[in-house]
């Protein structure tokens, strides 16, 4: 009798362990399977990004990124986000995720901040190749068509001196950092709030077009 109970216990433990291992493998597969695109909402958690009258950049970045990601999936593109909630993720980890999942494209979404400035600009590496430049131009053109206060252009390097933005430097695929208007400019915020769905569609369609061309 006693032996039977032990056998039962052992069976339950064995089944639990097998299920746990299967679960972990499934999660690993989900987390590391290759994707076409990584959408990277800038900042998050304790890192709020730029701030203006109680408005945090991290929230704007996440809101539009979620929409872009959803639209890309609708377009049949595999996509992963570096964060899909208000959570701190280091720049190193963002790049690690992108490189691990062998993405073809990495798009980081931010909002700008500076005195007396307006408009949208996109940053690419100082050593950007034609592909990367084309990706950024496609996105900026699409945003311009929706309507922005100023097209500030596709820029190489880093806004505050020499070098590159960390994500442009440390991701292995074509990457760009979109600065979607200035958070301390009322007009840019108005445009962002009014056009968020159209901006998301513009970014998603530009990425889709770029990938179609690459695959075609
Ligand atoms: Zn930012």
py3Dmol code that shows the C-alpha trace and the ligand (Angstrom):
import py3Dmol

protein = """\
ATOM      1  CA  UNK A   1       0.000   0.000   0.000  1.00  0.00           C
ATOM      2  CA  UNK A   2       2.704   2.431   1.056  1.00  0.00           C
ATOM      3  CA  UNK A   3       4.669   1.610  -2.067  1.00  0.00           C
ATOM      4  CA  UNK A   4       1.708   2.496  -4.255  1.00  0.00           C
ATOM      5  CA  UNK A   5       1.418   5.955  -2.750  1.00  0.00           C
ATOM      6  CA  UNK A   6       5.114   6.570  -3.353  1.00  0.00           C
ATOM      7  CA  UNK A   7       4.788   5.431  -6.935  1.00  0.00           C
ATOM      8  CA  UNK A   8       1.893   7.810  -7.446  1.00  0.00           C
ATOM      9  CA  UNK A   9       3.919  10.637  -5.944  1.00  0.00           C
ATOM     10  CA  UNK A  10       6.865   9.836  -8.174  1.00  0.00           C
ATOM     11  CA  UNK A  11       4.619   9.794 -11.233  1.00  0.00           C
ATOM     12  CA  UNK A  12       3.159  13.176 -10.349  1.00  0.00           C
ATOM     13  CA  UNK A  13       6.642  14.629  -9.788  1.00  0.00           C
ATOM     14  CA  UNK A  14       7.893  13.138 -13.044  1.00  0.00           C
ATOM     15  CA  UNK A  15       4.971  14.508 -15.062  1.00  0.00           C
ATOM     16  CA  UNK A  16       5.358  17.934 -13.434  1.00  0.00           C
ATOM     17  CA  UNK A  17       9.048  18.070 -14.279  1.00  0.00           C
ATOM     18  CA  UNK A  18       8.408  17.065 -17.892  1.00  0.00           C
ATOM     19  CA  UNK A  19       5.682  19.699 -18.220  1.00  0.00           C
ATOM     20  CA  UNK A  20       7.911  22.346 -16.655  1.00  0.00           C
ATOM     21  CA  UNK A  21      10.754  21.557 -19.057  1.00  0.00           C
ATOM     22  CA  UNK A  22       8.356  21.600 -22.026  1.00  0.00           C
ATOM     23  CA  UNK A  23       7.030  24.958 -20.847  1.00  0.00           C
ATOM     24  CA  UNK A  24      10.508  26.454 -20.546  1.00  0.00           C
ATOM     25  CA  UNK A  25      11.481  25.165 -24.005  1.00  0.00           C
ATOM     26  CA  UNK A  26       8.320  26.640 -25.480  1.00  0.00           C
ATOM     27  CA  UNK A  27       9.049  29.998 -23.846  1.00  0.00           C
ATOM     28  CA  UNK A  28      12.658  29.926 -25.053  1.00  0.00           C
ATOM     29  CA  UNK A  29      11.523  29.156 -28.580  1.00  0.00           C
ATOM     30  CA  UNK A  30       9.077  32.034 -28.436  1.00  0.00           C
ATOM     31  CA  UNK A  31      11.700  34.417 -27.058  1.00  0.00           C
ATOM     32  CA  UNK A  32      14.492  33.489 -29.453  1.00  0.00           C
ATOM     33  CA  UNK A  33      12.791  32.631 -32.728  1.00  0.00           C
ATOM     34  CA  UNK A  34      13.909  34.878 -35.605  1.00  0.00           C
ATOM     35  CA  UNK A  35      11.754  37.870 -36.551  1.00  0.00           C
ATOM     36  CA  UNK A  36      11.793  40.368 -39.424  1.00  0.00           C
ATOM     37  CA  UNK A  37      11.441  43.498 -37.362  1.00  0.00           C
ATOM     38  CA  UNK A  38      12.206  44.751 -33.882  1.00  0.00           C
ATOM     39  CA  UNK A  39      10.233  47.756 -32.690  1.00  0.00           C
ATOM     40  CA  UNK A  40      11.975  49.510 -29.832  1.00  0.00           C
ATOM     41  CA  UNK A  41       9.949  51.978 -27.771  1.00  0.00           C
ATOM     42  CA  UNK A  42      12.587  54.281 -26.290  1.00  0.00           C
ATOM     43  CA  UNK A  43      13.077  54.552 -22.511  1.00  0.00           C
ATOM     44  CA  UNK A  44      10.605  52.983 -20.014  1.00  0.00           C
ATOM     45  CA  UNK A  45      10.160  52.419 -16.302  1.00  0.00           C
ATOM     46  CA  UNK A  46      12.480  54.587 -14.195  1.00  0.00           C
ATOM     47  CA  UNK A  47      13.869  56.107 -17.418  1.00  0.00           C
ATOM     48  CA  UNK A  48      11.046  58.420 -18.461  1.00  0.00           C
ATOM     49  CA  UNK A  49      12.949  60.051 -21.329  1.00  0.00           C
ATOM     50  CA  UNK A  50      12.144  63.664 -22.133  1.00  0.00           C
ATOM     51  CA  UNK A  51       9.436  65.294 -20.038  1.00  0.00           C
ATOM     52  CA  UNK A  52       7.092  68.209 -20.603  1.00  0.00           C
ATOM     53  CA  UNK A  53       4.278  69.367 -18.304  1.00  0.00           C
ATOM     54  CA  UNK A  54       3.828  65.907 -16.827  1.00  0.00           C
ATOM     55  CA  UNK A  55       3.978  64.244 -20.229  1.00  0.00           C
ATOM     56  CA  UNK A  56       6.615  61.515 -20.455  1.00  0.00           C
ATOM     57  CA  UNK A  57       8.379  60.540 -23.648  1.00  0.00           C
ATOM     58  CA  UNK A  58       8.383  56.868 -22.597  1.00  0.00           C
ATOM     59  CA  UNK A  59       4.562  56.777 -22.748  1.00  0.00           C
ATOM     60  CA  UNK A  60       4.288  58.374 -26.201  1.00  0.00           C
ATOM     61  CA  UNK A  61       6.976  56.003 -27.479  1.00  0.00           C
ATOM     62  CA  UNK A  62       5.170  52.933 -26.164  1.00  0.00           C
ATOM     63  CA  UNK A  63       1.718  54.008 -27.348  1.00  0.00           C
ATOM     64  CA  UNK A  64       2.727  54.457 -30.950  1.00  0.00           C
ATOM     65  CA  UNK A  65       5.092  51.455 -30.945  1.00  0.00           C
ATOM     66  CA  UNK A  66       2.261  49.127 -29.900  1.00  0.00           C
ATOM     67  CA  UNK A  67       0.236  50.372 -32.861  1.00  0.00           C
ATOM     68  CA  UNK A  68       3.146  49.993 -35.293  1.00  0.00           C
ATOM     69  CA  UNK A  69       3.779  46.467 -34.086  1.00  0.00           C
ATOM     70  CA  UNK A  70       0.133  45.469 -34.479  1.00  0.00           C
ATOM     71  CA  UNK A  71      -0.054  46.932 -37.994  1.00  0.00           C
ATOM     72  CA  UNK A  72       3.128  45.133 -39.039  1.00  0.00           C
ATOM     73  CA  UNK A  73       1.642  41.844 -37.882  1.00  0.00           C
ATOM     74  CA  UNK A  74      -1.468  42.594 -39.902  1.00  0.00           C
ATOM     75  CA  UNK A  75       0.833  43.094 -42.898  1.00  0.00           C
ATOM     76  CA  UNK A  76       2.124  39.566 -42.313  1.00  0.00           C
ATOM     77  CA  UNK A  77       5.475  40.597 -40.881  1.00  0.00           C
ATOM     78  CA  UNK A  78       6.993  38.905 -37.863  1.00  0.00           C
ATOM     79  CA  UNK A  79       7.782  41.456 -35.209  1.00  0.00           C
ATOM     80  CA  UNK A  80       9.010  41.626 -31.647  1.00  0.00           C
ATOM     81  CA  UNK A  81       9.167  44.561 -29.276  1.00  0.00           C
ATOM     82  CA  UNK A  82      11.975  45.285 -26.843  1.00  0.00           C
ATOM     83  CA  UNK A  83       9.266  46.227 -24.360  1.00  0.00           C
ATOM     84  CA  UNK A  84       5.472  46.176 -24.562  1.00  0.00           C
ATOM     85  CA  UNK A  85       4.854  47.736 -21.199  1.00  0.00           C
ATOM     86  CA  UNK A  86       6.228  50.488 -18.978  1.00  0.00           C
ATOM     87  CA  UNK A  87       9.431  48.725 -18.018  1.00  0.00           C
ATOM     88  CA  UNK A  88      13.101  49.705 -17.866  1.00  0.00           C
ATOM     89  CA  UNK A  89      15.258  47.883 -20.440  1.00  0.00           C
ATOM     90  CA  UNK A  90      18.942  48.693 -20.846  1.00  0.00           C
ATOM     91  CA  UNK A  91      20.282  49.739 -24.232  1.00  0.00           C
ATOM     92  CA  UNK A  92      22.549  46.674 -24.172  1.00  0.00           C
ATOM     93  CA  UNK A  93      19.580  44.377 -23.720  1.00  0.00           C
ATOM     94  CA  UNK A  94      17.635  46.049 -26.523  1.00  0.00           C
ATOM     95  CA  UNK A  95      20.498  45.350 -28.914  1.00  0.00           C
ATOM     96  CA  UNK A  96      20.991  41.837 -27.570  1.00  0.00           C
ATOM     97  CA  UNK A  97      17.335  41.021 -28.260  1.00  0.00           C
ATOM     98  CA  UNK A  98      17.611  42.347 -31.831  1.00  0.00           C
ATOM     99  CA  UNK A  99      20.846  40.507 -32.625  1.00  0.00           C
ATOM    100  CA  UNK A 100      19.674  37.286 -31.000  1.00  0.00           C
ATOM    101  CA  UNK A 101      16.476  37.222 -33.006  1.00  0.00           C
ATOM    102  CA  UNK A 102      18.331  37.971 -36.228  1.00  0.00           C
ATOM    103  CA  UNK A 103      15.975  40.791 -37.168  1.00  0.00           C
ATOM    104  CA  UNK A 104      16.372  42.455 -40.560  1.00  0.00           C
ATOM    105  CA  UNK A 105      15.288  45.820 -39.231  1.00  0.00           C
ATOM    106  CA  UNK A 106      15.474  47.621 -35.910  1.00  0.00           C
ATOM    107  CA  UNK A 107      13.365  50.734 -35.465  1.00  0.00           C
ATOM    108  CA  UNK A 108      13.663  52.723 -32.270  1.00  0.00           C
ATOM    109  CA  UNK A 109      10.900  55.216 -31.556  1.00  0.00           C
ATOM    110  CA  UNK A 110      11.515  58.371 -29.541  1.00  0.00           C
ATOM    111  CA  UNK A 111      10.374  61.940 -29.072  1.00  0.00           C
ATOM    112  CA  UNK A 112      12.756  64.864 -29.126  1.00  0.00           C
ATOM    113  CA  UNK A 113      13.333  67.762 -26.769  1.00  0.00           C
ATOM    114  CA  UNK A 114      15.126  71.079 -27.308  1.00  0.00           C
ATOM    115  CA  UNK A 115      14.478  74.801 -27.004  1.00  0.00           C
ATOM    116  CA  UNK A 116      12.654  76.424 -29.904  1.00  0.00           C
ATOM    117  CA  UNK A 117      12.677  73.379 -32.139  1.00  0.00           C
ATOM    118  CA  UNK A 118      10.033  71.446 -34.030  1.00  0.00           C
ATOM    119  CA  UNK A 119       9.669  68.619 -36.499  1.00  0.00           C
ATOM    120  CA  UNK A 120      10.668  65.045 -37.157  1.00  0.00           C
ATOM    121  CA  UNK A 121      14.147  63.647 -37.788  1.00  0.00           C
ATOM    122  CA  UNK A 122      15.576  60.157 -38.108  1.00  0.00           C
ATOM    123  CA  UNK A 123      19.044  59.151 -36.975  1.00  0.00           C
ATOM    124  CA  UNK A 124      21.116  56.442 -38.612  1.00  0.00           C
ATOM    125  CA  UNK A 125      24.691  55.310 -38.141  1.00  0.00           C
ATOM    126  CA  UNK A 126      27.577  57.521 -39.262  1.00  0.00           C
ATOM    127  CA  UNK A 127      28.604  54.464 -41.287  1.00  0.00           C
ATOM    128  CA  UNK A 128      25.114  53.724 -42.622  1.00  0.00           C
ATOM    129  CA  UNK A 129      24.978  51.827 -45.905  1.00  0.00           C
ATOM    130  CA  UNK A 130      22.488  52.496 -48.725  1.00  0.00           C
ATOM    131  CA  UNK A 131      19.974  50.050 -47.269  1.00  0.00           C
ATOM    132  CA  UNK A 132      19.873  51.707 -43.875  1.00  0.00           C
ATOM    133  CA  UNK A 133      19.627  55.150 -45.450  1.00  0.00           C
ATOM    134  CA  UNK A 134      16.790  53.974 -47.662  1.00  0.00           C
ATOM    135  CA  UNK A 135      14.860  52.554 -44.700  1.00  0.00           C
ATOM    136  CA  UNK A 136      15.112  55.853 -42.805  1.00  0.00           C
ATOM    137  CA  UNK A 137      14.159  57.908 -45.863  1.00  0.00           C
ATOM    138  CA  UNK A 138      11.131  55.728 -46.532  1.00  0.00           C
ATOM    139  CA  UNK A 139       9.897  56.173 -42.960  1.00  0.00           C
ATOM    140  CA  UNK A 140      10.462  59.936 -42.956  1.00  0.00           C
ATOM    141  CA  UNK A 141       8.752  60.385 -46.334  1.00  0.00           C
ATOM    142  CA  UNK A 142       5.745  58.437 -45.122  1.00  0.00           C
ATOM    143  CA  UNK A 143       5.505  60.543 -41.946  1.00  0.00           C
ATOM    144  CA  UNK A 144       5.863  63.751 -43.986  1.00  0.00           C
ATOM    145  CA  UNK A 145       2.925  62.732 -46.121  1.00  0.00           C
ATOM    146  CA  UNK A 146       0.722  62.396 -43.034  1.00  0.00           C
ATOM    147  CA  UNK A 147       1.775  65.874 -41.948  1.00  0.00           C
ATOM    148  CA  UNK A 148       4.579  67.042 -39.653  1.00  0.00           C
ATOM    149  CA  UNK A 149       5.605  70.522 -38.558  1.00  0.00           C
ATOM    150  CA  UNK A 150       9.023  70.250 -40.205  1.00  0.00           C
ATOM    151  CA  UNK A 151      11.010  67.610 -42.073  1.00  0.00           C
ATOM    152  CA  UNK A 152      14.396  67.811 -40.343  1.00  0.00           C
ATOM    153  CA  UNK A 153      15.844  65.070 -42.500  1.00  0.00           C
ATOM    154  CA  UNK A 154      17.692  61.784 -42.117  1.00  0.00           C
ATOM    155  CA  UNK A 155      20.856  62.404 -40.110  1.00  0.00           C
ATOM    156  CA  UNK A 156      24.005  60.376 -39.647  1.00  0.00           C
ATOM    157  CA  UNK A 157      25.749  60.006 -36.298  1.00  0.00           C
ATOM    158  CA  UNK A 158      24.730  61.448 -32.969  1.00  0.00           C
ATOM    159  CA  UNK A 159      22.940  64.670 -32.014  1.00  0.00           C
ATOM    160  CA  UNK A 160      25.275  65.438 -29.102  1.00  0.00           C
ATOM    161  CA  UNK A 161      28.724  65.106 -30.605  1.00  0.00           C
ATOM    162  CA  UNK A 162      30.758  62.439 -32.350  1.00  0.00           C
ATOM    163  CA  UNK A 163      29.869  58.781 -32.638  1.00  0.00           C
ATOM    164  CA  UNK A 164      26.529  57.050 -33.010  1.00  0.00           C
ATOM    165  CA  UNK A 165      23.436  56.316 -30.999  1.00  0.00           C
ATOM    166  CA  UNK A 166      24.059  53.157 -28.983  1.00  0.00           C
ATOM    167  CA  UNK A 167      21.358  51.171 -30.752  1.00  0.00           C
ATOM    168  CA  UNK A 168      22.614  52.170 -34.201  1.00  0.00           C
ATOM    169  CA  UNK A 169      26.132  51.187 -33.229  1.00  0.00           C
ATOM    170  CA  UNK A 170      25.400  47.869 -31.544  1.00  0.00           C
ATOM    171  CA  UNK A 171      22.666  46.322 -33.673  1.00  0.00           C
ATOM    172  CA  UNK A 172      23.804  44.211 -36.608  1.00  0.00           C
ATOM    173  CA  UNK A 173      20.882  44.969 -38.916  1.00  0.00           C
ATOM    174  CA  UNK A 174      19.635  48.129 -40.634  1.00  0.00           C
ATOM    175  CA  UNK A 175      18.503  50.363 -37.810  1.00  0.00           C
ATOM    176  CA  UNK A 176      17.228  53.845 -37.226  1.00  0.00           C
ATOM    177  CA  UNK A 177      16.040  56.071 -34.414  1.00  0.00           C
ATOM    178  CA  UNK A 178      12.891  58.026 -35.179  1.00  0.00           C
ATOM    179  CA  UNK A 179      12.444  61.302 -33.263  1.00  0.00           C
ATOM    180  CA  UNK A 180       8.713  61.853 -33.655  1.00  0.00           C
ATOM    181  CA  UNK A 181       8.456  65.553 -32.952  1.00  0.00           C
ATOM    182  CA  UNK A 182       9.467  67.610 -29.930  1.00  0.00           C
ATOM    183  CA  UNK A 183       7.676  66.810 -26.697  1.00  0.00           C
ATOM    184  CA  UNK A 184       8.209  70.370 -25.435  1.00  0.00           C
ATOM    185  CA  UNK A 185       6.533  71.847 -28.527  1.00  0.00           C
ATOM    186  CA  UNK A 186       2.742  72.203 -28.189  1.00  0.00           C
ATOM    187  CA  UNK A 187       2.178  72.013 -31.921  1.00  0.00           C
ATOM    188  CA  UNK A 188       4.219  68.820 -32.266  1.00  0.00           C
ATOM    189  CA  UNK A 189       2.293  67.243 -29.375  1.00  0.00           C
ATOM    190  CA  UNK A 190      -0.988  68.239 -30.978  1.00  0.00           C
ATOM    191  CA  UNK A 191       0.123  66.638 -34.251  1.00  0.00           C
ATOM    192  CA  UNK A 192       1.324  63.520 -32.415  1.00  0.00           C
ATOM    193  CA  UNK A 193      -1.961  63.092 -30.543  1.00  0.00           C
ATOM    194  CA  UNK A 194      -4.128  63.774 -33.558  1.00  0.00           C
ATOM    195  CA  UNK A 195      -2.134  61.664 -36.026  1.00  0.00           C
ATOM    196  CA  UNK A 196      -0.876  58.815 -33.859  1.00  0.00           C
ATOM    197  CA  UNK A 197      -2.815  56.185 -35.827  1.00  0.00           C
ATOM    198  CA  UNK A 198      -1.761  57.671 -39.174  1.00  0.00           C
ATOM    199  CA  UNK A 199       1.858  57.964 -38.058  1.00  0.00           C
ATOM    200  CA  UNK A 200       1.814  54.331 -36.925  1.00  0.00           C
ATOM    201  CA  UNK A 201       0.371  53.263 -40.256  1.00  0.00           C
ATOM    202  CA  UNK A 202       2.974  55.331 -42.120  1.00  0.00           C
ATOM    203  CA  UNK A 203       5.856  53.716 -40.216  1.00  0.00           C
ATOM    204  CA  UNK A 204       4.431  50.188 -40.559  1.00  0.00           C
ATOM    205  CA  UNK A 205       3.780  50.587 -44.278  1.00  0.00           C
ATOM    206  CA  UNK A 206       7.217  52.078 -44.938  1.00  0.00           C
ATOM    207  CA  UNK A 207       8.837  49.105 -43.171  1.00  0.00           C
ATOM    208  CA  UNK A 208       6.622  46.663 -45.082  1.00  0.00           C
ATOM    209  CA  UNK A 209       7.518  48.298 -48.389  1.00  0.00           C
ATOM    210  CA  UNK A 210      11.207  48.176 -47.549  1.00  0.00           C
ATOM    211  CA  UNK A 211      11.026  44.467 -46.677  1.00  0.00           C
ATOM    212  CA  UNK A 212       8.936  43.648 -49.765  1.00  0.00           C
ATOM    213  CA  UNK A 213      11.543  45.298 -51.937  1.00  0.00           C
ATOM    214  CA  UNK A 214      14.349  43.474 -50.178  1.00  0.00           C
ATOM    215  CA  UNK A 215      12.611  40.118 -50.576  1.00  0.00           C
ATOM    216  CA  UNK A 216      11.216  40.836 -54.042  1.00  0.00           C
TER     217      UNK A 216
END
"""
ligand_1 = """\
1
ZN
Zn 14.341 59.390 -26.307
"""
view = py3Dmol.view(width=600, height=400)
view.addModel(protein, "pdb")
view.setStyle({"model": 0}, {"cartoon": {"style": "trace"}})
view.addModel(ligand_1, "xyz")
view.setStyle({"model": 1}, {"stick": {}})
view.zoomTo()
view.show()
